Amino acid sequence: MRRVLLVAYYTPPRKGVATARTSALAHYLPAYGWQPTILTAPLEYADARTLQTPYLDLARSLKRAVGIGERSTHALLHTAPAERGARRTLRQRAIAFGFGLTSYPDAQVGWLAGTRALRAVLADASFDAVISSSPPYTATLMLALARTRIPWIADFRDLWAENDLRATPLVRAFDDPLERWALRRARALTTVSEPLAERLRKRYPARRVESIPNAFDPREWEGIPFDGERACTLLYAGQLYLGRRDPRPLLRVVRALLDDGSVESEELRVELYAPAEPWLHELIASFALEGVVRVHGMVARDDVLRAERRADRLVVLLWDGANTEGILTGKLFEYLGARRRIVVIGGPESSAVDDVLAATGAGTRVTTDAALRVEVLAAIAEHRRGETRRMVESASESYAAPMLAHRFSRLLDEVAAPCES
């Protein structure tokens, strides 16, 4: 069996959707002839196939060096983080600038301290290939600095220099040359959707670029029942990024249904498993929906999975910005594992999400309040009749973790094949 090194910050036992891709590769690649070893930043515990490297918390080290210690920089300067949509003060801008300097290209830049350890592992020459998983983009930089000649696949769950959601034009200006330098030795590039892959092909026309979608892991859903809730339940799980994933269309439609008597308040619940931030509570209050909408904050993953299987509809919120047609949030694939009907709200005119929904029959995407109203009313009617809309299990097989590993294994077979003389 050939061996592959997975260089990934987000790896088990770290939690969250970002870990799912590495977890799938680590568990399922051996079935396709590749034995993975994970290299990551320090963990509280790890199995024998996980190698841990040094890690420097750069921001914390600098704060200690200048005498701030563990105190918040905002508290030290007698200010607070800017409210959603508010104009930032000079102090707030200074803090943001300082954070940007100490967290470029990302907050895990201190993982570069593990480059020497990575170089030593690769010098062992016992690996047939290596895969880096980004973000954090520091993982890509580590492979570049290691200067390995082992066949390397650079995987991007989110694009780097082509990422229009990166903080500022100045940051993106630095990203462009740094990414081109970092990927000089990469044998192939992978990302999660065909629109994103096409952007990479245009940027690197001489490089092999493949689209390998994210996946759900069937193991996570073992033993989780298809229970139901007393009220018709619409559930969103994930980050909201201060409203860039905008829940207002959903709140607006729910408010209208309550006002016109289409549904009673005790019949409907909107469950938000998202950070309990002040702006979100204020938004809910502005629609007078405190009794219908509940914000759970970030809870244990098993609790979220159980809640997803109880829901009548699982909600995905898309950005409507430019160049977002290729974004496939990992939460969409988690929802496929839940096998409850999905409603996707918003997004650009054309989206890679549409292809996933068409291939699986998992749900629908709506871009107007009228279409969303129809979908919510359908959920309410089904709940009143006691119906449960489940996906046919086979419909999502192409987005299950074994298939993701299979696709990576085929690419590994190609990039690690001996060059013909």
C-alpha positions in Angstrom: 0.0 0.0 0.0 1.3 3.4 -0.9 1.6 6.2 1.6 0.3 9.8 1.5 1.0 12.6 4.0 -2.0 14.9 4.7 -0.8 18.3 5.9 -3.9 19.8 7.5 -4.7 22.0 10.4 -8.4 21.0 10.5 -8.2 17.4 11.3 -9.8 15.1 14.0 -10.1 15.5 16.9 -10.6 19.2 16.0 -14.4 19.7 15.4 -16.4 21.4 12.7 -17.2 21.2 9.0 -13.7 22.2 8.0 -12.4 18.9 9.5 -14.8 16.7 7.5 -12.7 16.6 4.3 -9.5 15.5 6.1 -11.4 13.0 8.2 -12.9 11.4 5.1 -9.5 11.0 3.5 -7.9 9.7 6.7 -10.6 7.0 7.1 -11.5 5.9 3.6 -8.3 6.3 1.5 -6.9 2.9 2.7 -9.8 1.2 0.8 -8.3 2.5 -2.4 -4.7 1.6 -1.8 -3.4 4.7 0.0 -2.4 4.7 3.7 -2.6 8.3 5.1 -0.5 9.9 7.8 -1.7 13.3 9.1 0.6 16.1 10.0 -1.0 18.9 12.0 -0.5 21.5 14.7 -0.5 20.3 18.3 -3.6 18.4 19.5 -4.8 17.4 23.0 -4.8 13.8 21.8 -4.2 12.0 18.5 -3.8 8.5 17.2 -0.6 6.9 16.1 -1.1 8.0 12.5 -1.0 11.7 13.4 2.2 13.6 13.5 2.3 16.9 15.5 4.6 19.9 14.8 5.6 22.9 16.8 3.2 25.9 16.7 3.8 29.5 17.6 0.8 31.6 18.7 2.2 34.8 17.1 -0.4 37.2 18.3 -0.2 36.0 21.9 3.6 36.1 21.9 3.7 39.6 20.6 1.1 40.7 23.2 3.2 39.2 26.0 6.4 40.8 24.5 4.9 44.3 24.8 3.4 43.8 28.2 -0.2 43.3 27.3 -0.3 39.7 28.5 -3.6 37.9 28.2 -5.7 41.1 28.1 -7.9 42.0 25.2 -6.4 44.8 23.0 -9.8 46.4 22.8 -10.0 46.5 26.6 -6.5 47.9 26.9 -7.4 50.8 24.5 -10.9 51.3 26.1 -12.9 50.4 23.0 -15.0 47.5 21.8 -15.3 45.7 18.5 -17.2 47.6 15.9 -20.9 46.9 15.7 -22.3 45.3 12.6 -22.5 47.9 9.8 -21.0 50.7 12.0 -18.2 53.0 11.0 -15.0 52.0 12.8 -13.1 54.4 15.1 -9.4 55.2 14.7 -8.6 52.8 17.6 -10.8 50.1 16.1 -9.0 50.5 12.7 -5.6 50.4 14.5 -6.5 47.1 16.2 -7.8 45.6 13.0 -4.6 46.6 11.2 -2.5 45.1 14.0 -4.5 41.9 13.8 -4.0 41.8 10.1 -0.3 42.1 10.4 0.0 39.2 12.9 -2.5 36.9 11.1 -1.4 37.0 7.5 -2.1 35.0 5.4 -4.4 33.6 8.1 -4.7 33.3 11.9 -2.7 30.1 11.9 0.4 31.7 10.5 2.3 30.6 13.6 2.1 27.0 12.2 5.0 28.0 10.0 7.1 27.1 13.1 6.4 23.5 12.1 8.0 23.8 8.7 11.3 22.3 9.9 9.5 19.3 11.3 7.6 18.9 8.0 10.8 19.0 6.1 12.3 16.3 8.3 9.2 14.1 7.8 9.3 14.5 4.0 13.1 13.8 4.0 12.3 10.3 5.2 11.3 9.7 1.6 8.8 7.0 2.6 5.8 8.9 1.3 4.6 8.5 -2.3 2.6 11.7 -2.3 1.5 14.6 -0.2 -1.8 16.5 0.1 -2.1 20.0 1.7 -5.5 21.2 2.9 -6.3 24.9 2.8 -7.4 27.1 4.5 -5.5 27.9 6.5 -3.3 28.9 3.6 -0.3 28.5 5.9 -0.5 24.7 5.1 0.3 25.6 1.5 3.1 27.8 2.5 4.6 25.1 4.7 4.8 22.7 1.7 6.3 25.5 -0.4 9.0 26.2 2.2 9.7 22.5 2.6 10.8 22.3 -1.0 9.8 18.7 -1.4 10.0 16.9 -4.7 7.4 14.3 -3.6 4.3 14.6 -5.8 2.1 17.3 -4.1 -1.7 17.9 -4.5 -2.7 21.4 -3.1 -6.3 21.2 -2.0 -8.4 24.4 -1.5 -11.7 24.1 0.3 -11.8 27.9 -0.3 -9.8 29.7 -2.9 -6.8 31.8 -1.8 -5.8 34.6 -4.2 -9.1 34.1 -6.2 -11.1 34.5 -3.0 -13.2 37.7 -3.3 -14.2 37.5 0.3 -10.7 38.0 1.6 -10.6 41.0 3.9 -9.3 44.0 1.8 -7.9 44.8 -1.7 -4.5 45.3 0.0 -4.6 41.7 1.4 -5.6 40.3 -2.0 -2.8 42.2 -3.6 -0.3 40.4 -1.4 -2.1 37.1 -1.9 -1.6 37.1 -5.7 2.2 36.8 -5.9 2.5 34.8 -2.7 0.1 32.1 -3.9 1.9 31.9 -7.3 5.2 31.4 -5.6 3.8 28.9 -3.1 2.3 26.6 -5.8 5.4 26.4 -8.0 6.0 22.7 -7.0 2.4 21.6 -6.7 1.7 18.8 -9.2 -2.0 19.3 -9.1 -4.6 21.6 -7.6 -8.1 20.6 -6.3 -11.1 22.5 -5.0 -14.7 21.8 -4.1 -16.7 22.9 -7.2 -16.4 23.2 -10.9 -16.8 27.0 -11.0 -13.9 27.4 -8.5 -11.8 24.8 -10.5 -12.4 26.8 -13.7 -11.1 30.0 -12.0 -7.9 28.1 -11.0 -7.5 26.7 -14.5 -7.6 30.2 -16.0 -5.0 31.3 -13.4 -2.8 28.2 -13.9 -3.4 27.0 -17.4 -0.5 24.6 -17.4 -1.5 22.9 -14.1 -3.8 19.9 -13.5 -6.9 21.2 -11.7 -9.7 18.9 -10.5 -13.1 19.6 -8.8 -13.7 17.2 -5.9 -16.8 18.2 -3.9 -17.0 18.0 -0.2 -18.9 15.0 1.3 -20.8 13.8 4.4 -19.5 10.9 6.4 -22.2 8.2 6.9 -20.5 7.1 10.1 -21.6 10.4 11.8 -25.2 9.5 11.3 -25.2 6.0 12.7 -27.6 5.7 15.6 -29.2 9.2 15.1 -32.9 8.7 14.8 -35.4 10.4 12.5 -37.4 12.0 15.3 -39.7 15.0 14.9 -40.5 18.2 16.7 -43.9 19.3 18.0 -43.8 22.4 15.8 -42.8 22.6 12.2 -39.1 23.4 12.4 -36.8 25.3 10.1 -33.2 24.9 11.1 -30.0 26.8 10.2 -26.6 25.6 11.5 -23.4 27.5 10.9 -21.7 30.9 10.9 -23.6 34.0 9.8 -20.5 36.2 9.3 -22.2 39.3 10.8 -25.1 39.0 8.3 -23.2 38.3 5.1 -25.2 35.1 5.3 -28.4 37.0 5.7 -31.3 35.5 7.7 -33.6 38.4 7.0 -35.5 36.9 4.0 -36.5 33.9 6.2 -37.5 36.1 9.1 -39.5 38.4 6.8 -41.5 35.5 5.3 -42.1 34.0 8.8 -43.3 37.3 10.1 -45.7 37.7 7.1 -47.1 34.2 7.5 -47.9 34.9 11.2 -49.4 38.3 10.3 -51.8 37.0 7.7 -52.9 34.0 9.8 -51.4 31.3 7.6 -49.7 29.8 10.7 -50.1 30.2 14.4 -47.0 31.1 16.4 -47.0 27.8 18.3 -47.0 25.8 15.0 -43.6 27.1 13.7 -40.1 27.3 15.0 -36.9 28.7 13.5 -33.8 27.2 15.2 -30.5 29.0 14.6 -27.4 27.1 15.6 -25.2 30.1 15.1 -23.1 32.4 17.3 -25.4 34.3 19.7 -24.2 37.8 18.7 -26.0 41.0 19.8 -26.8 42.1 16.2 -28.7 38.8 15.6 -30.8 39.2 18.7 -31.5 42.8 17.6 -32.6 41.6 14.2 -34.9 39.0 15.6 -36.4 41.6 17.9 -37.0 44.0 15.0 -39.3 41.4 13.5 -40.9 40.7 16.9 -40.1 37.0 16.5 -38.5 36.3 19.9 -41.1 33.6 20.7 -40.6 31.8 17.3 -36.9 32.1 16.6 -34.3 30.6 19.0 -30.6 31.2 18.9 -28.7 28.2 20.3 -25.2 29.5 19.9 -22.4 27.0 19.1 -23.2 23.6 20.7 -21.8 20.1 20.6 -21.7 18.6 17.1 -23.8 15.5 18.1 -26.5 17.8 19.4 -26.6 19.7 16.1 -26.8 16.5 14.0 -29.7 15.2 16.2 -31.5 18.6 15.7 -31.0 18.4 12.0 -32.7 15.0 11.8 -35.6 16.4 13.7 -36.2 19.4 11.5 -38.8 19.8 8.7 -36.5 21.9 6.6 -32.7 22.5 6.7 -31.7 26.0 5.7 -28.7 27.1 3.7 -28.0 30.9 3.4 -26.0 32.0 0.4 -24.1 35.2 -0.4 -25.3 37.2 -3.4 -21.9 38.8 -4.1 -19.9 38.7 -7.3 -17.9 35.5 -8.0 -19.8 33.4 -5.4 -21.3 30.9 -7.9 -18.7 28.3 -7.0 -19.2 28.4 -3.2 -20.4 25.1 -1.8 -20.7 25.4 2.0 -19.7 22.3 3.8 -22.9 22.5 5.8 -24.8 21.6 2.6 -23.2 18.1 2.6 -23.8 17.7 6.3 -27.4 18.3 5.5 -27.3 15.5 2.8 -26.4 13.1 5.6 -29.4 14.3 7.7 -31.6 13.3 4.7 -34.1 16.0 5.5 -35.4 18.4 2.8 -33.1 21.4 2.2 -34.1 24.9 1.3 -31.3 27.1 0.0 -32.0 30.9 0.2 -30.4 33.5 -2.0 -27.2 33.3 -4.0 -26.2 34.4 -7.5 -28.2 33.7 -10.7 -26.2 30.5 -11.3 -24.8 28.5 -8.4 -22.9 25.1 -8.0 -25.5 24.4 -5.3 -28.1 23.9 -8.0 -26.1 21.0 -9.4 -25.9 19.3 -6.1 -29.7 19.7 -5.5 -30.5 18.5 -9.0 -28.3 15.4 -8.6 -29.7 14.4 -5.2 -33.2 15.7 -5.2 -32.4 17.0 -1.8 -34.3 20.2 -1.9 -34.7 23.5 -3.7 -33.1 27.0 -4.0 -35.3 30.1 -3.7 -34.3 33.7 -4.5 -37.5 35.6 -3.8 -39.8 36.0 -0.8 -42.7 34.5 -2.8 -40.8 31.3 -3.6 -39.6 31.0 0.0 -43.2 31.5 1.2 -44.3 28.6 -0.9 -41.5 26.3 0.5 -42.3 27.3 4.1 -46.1 26.7 3.6 -45.3 23.3 2.1 -43.3 22.4 5.2 -46.1 23.5 7.4 -48.7 21.5 5.5 -46.5 18.4 5.6 -46.0 18.7 9.3 -49.8 19.1 9.9 -50.3 15.9 7.9 -47.6 14.1 9.9 -45.5 13.5 6.9 -41.7 13.3 7.0 -39.8 14.2 3.9 -36.7 12.0 3.7 -34.2 11.7 0.9 -33.8 8.4 -0.8 -30.5 7.2 0.6 -28.9 6.3 -2.7 -29.6 9.8 -4.1 -26.7 11.3 -2.1 -24.2 8.4 -2.5 -22.0 10.4 -4.9 -21.5 13.0 -2.1 -20.6 10.5 0.6 -17.1 10.4 2.1 -16.1 7.1 0.4 -16.7 8.7 -3.0 -14.5 11.7 -2.0 -11.7 9.4 -1.0 -12.1 7.4 -4.3 -11.8 10.6 -6.4 -8.7 11.7 -4.5 -7.2 8.2 -4.8 -7.5 8.3 -8.6 -5.7 11.6 -8.7 -3.1 10.3 -6.3 -2.5 7.3 -8.6 -1.9 9.7 -11.5 0.4 12.2 -9.9 2.4 9.6 -8.1 2.8 7.4 -11.2 6.5 7.1 -12.4 7.3 9.5 -15.2 7.9 7.9 -18.6 11.4 8.3 -19.9 
